[in-house]
């Protein structure tokens, strides 16, 4: 049982993440406001956050091994490992201390697997972080953790470096500029009212209100067991100012949507008695692989057309 003060601090940290994220990603408020206008919900606090995701650089003083210290402290439990071979990424997901909190998905770029030139560019930034920053962070101070998750860990990149990373790893370019900014949060659709409670129905609603969906691998990503269905918006473009003084539109963050089916062994439970524990948990490599592409130019360029 995690103590109450840690639960309060965790709630504070997650609220801080969501506040800045919603300010930076207009689709967050666009979708929530449309859900209220449509009568799907009466208040945005009714939205269940399935999970949030972070991206990191896999270098010794950073990466998952550093980032996870924050949420393990708050009672999260480390779960399954994922390998994204083509994108050169590792990831884990973490289950929350209480069902009201979102799952957390943390990925890292396998920097050593990239070309020497791209490794050199990345390390010219990440080497500014001399020691694991999580080790000197007061994890019981919610304001300090909140500030850490939104402050630059290294200098602002040049446009030249950003472009060089972009050509080999769009993930690397995203992280070098955005750092630990929340990559996405995820609306659970399976508990919504009739007519909106499946991914197919919710996607129809989203497209009707003018939301652009990531169509990599199809607009709906389905796990092999059919229990996890996901979709996502195309990342918002942000005006990013680079170290050389130039400003360019680059990928920011996006919104995801998830439908978790009731597990076969709980099929007989009345729908009003279904809880999170009765539904398909965890994540799926094939689904997540395509969701990552929400920030890729193959998607954002389509959205611009």
C-alpha positions in Angstrom: 0.0 0.0 0.0 1.5 3.3 -1.1 1.3 6.0 1.5 -1.2 8.8 1.1 1.3 11.7 0.8 2.9 10.0 -2.2 -0.5 9.5 -3.8 -1.2 13.3 -3.4 2.2 14.2 -4.8 1.6 11.9 -7.8 -1.8 13.5 -8.5 -0.1 16.9 -8.3 2.6 15.8 -10.8 0.2 14.3 -13.3 -2.1 17.4 -13.1 1.0 19.6 -13.9 1.8 17.4 -16.9 -1.7 17.6 -18.2 -2.0 21.3 -17.7 1.1 22.1 -19.9 0.3 19.3 -22.4 -3.3 20.6 -23.0 -1.9 24.2 -23.5 0.5 22.9 -26.1 -1.9 20.4 -27.9 -5.1 22.1 -29.1 -6.7 18.8 -30.0 -6.9 18.0 -26.2 -9.4 20.8 -25.6 -11.0 20.4 -29.1 -11.9 16.8 -28.4 -13.0 17.4 -24.8 -15.1 20.4 -25.7 -16.8 18.5 -28.5 -17.5 15.5 -26.2 -19.3 17.9 -23.8 -21.2 19.6 -26.7 -22.2 16.2 -28.0 -23.5 15.1 -24.6 -21.0 12.2 -24.5 -19.8 13.6 -21.1 -20.9 16.4 -18.9 -17.5 17.4 -17.6 -14.0 16.7 -18.8 -13.1 15.1 -15.4 -15.2 12.2 -16.6 -12.6 11.3 -19.2 -10.6 8.2 -18.2 -6.9 8.6 -19.0 -5.8 5.1 -20.1 -2.1 5.9 -20.3 0.5 8.7 -20.8 3.7 8.2 -22.7 7.2 9.7 -22.5 10.2 9.4 -24.9 13.8 9.3 -23.7 17.4 9.0 -25.0 19.1 5.6 -24.2 22.4 6.9 -22.9 23.9 5.9 -19.5 22.8 8.8 -17.4 19.3 9.1 -18.9 16.9 6.8 -20.6 14.4 4.5 -19.0 16.6 3.5 -16.1 16.7 7.1 -15.0 13.1 8.2 -15.8 11.5 5.2 -14.2 12.9 6.2 -10.7 10.3 9.0 -10.6 7.2 6.8 -11.0 8.5 3.8 -9.2 8.8 6.1 -6.2 5.1 6.8 -6.5 4.1 3.2 -6.5 4.1 2.3 -10.2 5.2 -1.2 -11.1 7.4 -2.1 -14.0 5.8 -4.5 -16.4 6.4 -5.8 -19.9 9.4 -5.0 -22.1 9.0 -4.1 -25.8 11.5 -4.0 -28.6 10.9 -1.9 -31.7 13.5 -3.3 -34.1 13.0 -1.0 -37.1 12.8 2.2 -35.0 15.7 1.1 -32.7 13.6 1.6 -29.5 13.2 -0.2 -26.2 10.1 0.4 -24.0 8.4 -0.7 -20.8 5.0 0.0 -19.4 4.3 0.7 -15.7 1.0 -0.1 -13.9 -0.3 2.6 -11.5 -0.7 2.3 -7.7 -4.5 2.9 -8.0 -6.9 2.4 -11.0 -7.7 6.1 -11.1 -4.2 6.9 -12.4 -3.0 6.3 -15.9 -0.7 3.5 -17.0 2.7 4.9 -18.1 4.6 3.9 -21.2 8.2 4.9 -21.5 10.4 4.4 -24.5 14.1 5.0 -25.2 16.2 5.3 -28.3 19.0 2.8 -28.7 21.5 5.5 -29.4 24.4 3.0 -29.9 22.5 1.5 -32.8 22.6 4.7 -34.9 25.2 5.9 -37.3 28.4 7.4 -35.8 27.5 10.9 -37.0 24.0 10.8 -35.4 25.4 9.4 -32.2 28.0 12.2 -32.1 25.2 14.8 -32.5 23.0 13.3 -29.8 25.8 12.9 -27.3 27.0 16.5 -27.9 23.7 17.4 -26.2 23.1 14.6 -23.7 26.7 14.7 -22.4 25.8 18.1 -20.9 23.9 16.0 -18.3 26.8 14.7 -16.3 25.0 12.5 -13.8 21.6 10.9 -13.5 19.3 13.9 -12.8 16.7 11.7 -11.0 19.2 10.9 -8.3 19.4 14.5 -7.1 15.7 15.2 -7.4 13.6 15.4 -4.3 10.8 12.9 -5.3 8.6 13.9 -2.4 8.5 17.5 -3.6 5.7 17.6 -6.2 6.7 21.1 -7.5 10.3 20.0 -8.0 9.2 16.9 -10.0 6.8 18.9 -12.0 9.4 21.5 -12.9 12.0 18.8 -13.8 9.6 17.2 -16.3 9.2 20.5 -18.1 12.7 22.0 -18.0 15.4 21.6 -20.7 18.0 18.9 -19.8 20.4 20.2 -22.5 20.8 23.2 -24.7 18.4 24.0 -27.5 19.5 22.2 -30.7 20.4 23.9 -34.0 18.2 23.4 -37.0 21.1 21.8 -38.8 21.5 19.1 -36.0 17.7 18.6 -35.8 17.5 18.0 -39.6 20.4 15.6 -39.4 18.7 13.6 -36.7 15.4 13.8 -38.6 16.8 12.1 -41.6 17.9 9.0 -39.7 15.5 8.9 -36.7 12.5 11.1 -36.4 12.2 9.9 -32.8 15.7 11.2 -32.1 14.8 14.6 -33.6 11.6 14.8 -31.5 13.4 14.1 -28.2 16.3 16.4 -28.9 13.9 19.3 -29.1 10.9 18.3 -26.9 12.8 16.5 -24.2 10.5 15.1 -21.5 7.3 16.9 -22.7 4.4 14.6 -22.5 4.2 12.8 -25.8 0.6 11.9 -25.5 -2.3 11.0 -23.2 -5.0 8.5 -24.0 -8.8 8.7 -23.8 -10.4 5.4 -22.8 -13.5 5.0 -25.1 -14.9 1.7 -23.8 -16.7 3.3 -20.8 -18.4 6.1 -22.9 -22.1 6.1 -23.6 -23.7 3.9 -26.3 -22.8 5.0 -29.8 -19.3 6.2 -28.8 -17.9 3.3 -26.8 -15.9 1.6 -29.5 -12.9 2.9 -31.4 -14.8 2.7 -34.7 -17.6 4.8 -33.3 -15.3 7.3 -31.6 -13.1 7.7 -34.7 -16.3 8.5 -36.7 -17.1 11.2 -34.1 -13.5 12.5 -34.3 -13.4 12.8 -38.0 -16.8 14.5 -38.0 -15.4 17.3 -35.8 -12.4 17.7 -38.1 -9.7 15.7 -36.2 -7.0 14.2 -38.4 -6.1 10.6 -37.5 -2.8 8.7 -37.9 -3.4 6.2 -40.7 -0.1 4.3 -40.4 -1.1 0.6 -40.5 -4.7 1.7 -40.7 -6.6 4.2 -38.6 -7.4 1.5 -36.1 -4.5 -0.5 -34.6 -5.7 -3.9 -33.4 -3.7 -6.4 -31.2 -3.5 -10.0 -32.4 -5.8 -11.1 -29.7 -8.4 -8.4 -30.7 -8.5 -7.1 -27.1 -6.7 -3.8 -27.6 -7.8 -1.3 -30.2 -6.1 2.1 -30.6 -6.1 5.2 -32.7 -4.4 8.6 -32.5 -4.4 12.1 -33.9 -1.6 13.3 -36.0 0.8 15.4 -33.9 0.2 19.1 -33.6 2.8 21.2 -35.4 4.5 23.7 -33.2 6.6 26.8 -34.1 10.0 25.8 -32.7 12.8 28.3 -32.2 16.3 26.8 -32.7 19.7 27.8 -31.3 20.7 29.5 -34.6 17.7 31.9 -34.2 15.6 30.3 -36.9 12.0 29.1 -36.4 10.5 26.0 -38.0 7.3 24.1 -37.7 8.0 20.7 -36.1 6.0 17.9 -34.6 4.8 18.4 -31.1 2.5 16.0 -29.2 -0.8 14.2 -30.0 -3.8 12.5 -28.4 -4.4 8.8 -28.4 -7.6 6.8 -28.0 -7.9 3.2 -26.6 -10.6 0.5 -26.4 -9.9 -2.4 -24.1 -12.2 -5.3 -24.5 -13.6 -7.3 -21.6 -11.5 -10.5 -21.1 -13.2 -13.8 -22.1 -13.3 -15.1 -18.5 -15.3 -12.0 -17.4 -17.8 -12.1 -20.3 -20.7 -12.8 -18.0 -20.3 -9.8 -15.7 -23.0 -7.1 -16.2 -21.6 -4.1 -18.0 -22.3 -1.8 -15.1 -20.0 -4.0 -12.9 -17.1 -4.0 -15.3 -13.9 -2.5 -13.8 -10.4 -1.9 -15.2 -9.2 -5.3 -13.9 -11.8 -7.1 -16.1 -10.4 -5.6 -19.3 -7.4 -6.4 -21.5 -4.4 -4.8 -19.9 -0.9 -3.9 -21.2 0.2 -3.0 -24.6 1.0 -4.5 -28.0 4.2 -4.0 -30.0 2.5 -3.9 -33.4 0.0 -1.3 -32.3 2.6 1.0 -30.5 5.0 0.8 -33.5 2.4 2.5 -35.7 1.2 4.9 -32.9 4.8 6.2 -32.7 4.4 7.5 -36.3 1.9 10.1 -35.1 4.8 12.5 -34.9 6.5 11.4 -38.2 6.5 13.6 -41.3 4.8 10.8 -43.2 1.7 11.7 -41.1 2.1 15.4 -40.3 2.6 16.2 -44.0 -0.7 14.5 -44.9 -2.4 16.6 -42.2 -1.1 19.8 -43.7 -2.6 19.0 -47.1 
